Amino acid sequence: MNNITIAIDGFSSTGKSTVAKQLAKHLGYIYVDSGAMYRAVTLFAMQHNFIDAKHFDRETLVAKLAEVTISFTFNPELGFAEVYLNGVNVEKQIRTLEVSSFVSQIATIPEVRSQLVKQQQQMGKDKGVVMDGRDIGTVVFPNAELKIFMTASAETRAQRRFDELVNRGDEVLYKDVLHNVQERDYIDSNRKDSPLVKAEDAIEIDNSNLSLEEQFQKVLALVTNTLQANK
């Protein structure tokens, strides 16, 4: 059976990464969290004081992009690949609400998107890959055999994100998380370069009322049908 490329796009906190990790593990495919790559660049910008609540030194960040190396290393204990920024594990640091508040701004920069898209396409050149993000089915892999677009209400996604942050010990308010989700939705959908849109041939899944298992089984059925069609 031939390997395929699976592109999963959608709004923030729709569970894209969760189902992508499940699929990759089940199929023995490579999993790439493209959003984590943008988060890593955001963390790099924060570490070097290129961006904060008061200013955004976009030109300097672009000039320093050559110094950014992002890689994924599989952690057998966790069952998925963790993100490394210039050789340092930053999996936890990139998941904070502070990084979330800046990542959409970083993702609007054409030079950042161009560099990361090239890396993502290289990672998936041999197929057998599950990649999630905002423009995977429209820009990174427009010829992917299976494209899925995940969605859910902003309130549902904010609650999921809030629970995730609280469970790991972060002190956050639900209203702040909801505001972040809504703000990211607007920026992601309205940026000039590769805005978040559903690919014409993508299959939309609203998981507002689906459990993780129901979501996985629904997506797995789509994968199974696609694999059979591509024998």
Secondary structure, DSSP 8 states (H G I E B T S, - for coil): ----EEEEEESTTSSHHHHHHHHHHHHT-EEEEHHHHHHHHHHHHHHTTSB-SS-B-HHHHHHTGGG--EEEEEETTTTEEEEEETTEE-TTGGGSHHHHHHHHHHHT-HHHHHHHHHHHHHHTTTS-EEEEESSIIIII-TT-SEEEEEE--HHHHHHHHHHHHHHTT----HHHHHHHHHHHHHHHHH-SSS-----TT-EEEE-TT--HHHHHHHHHHHHHHHHHHT-
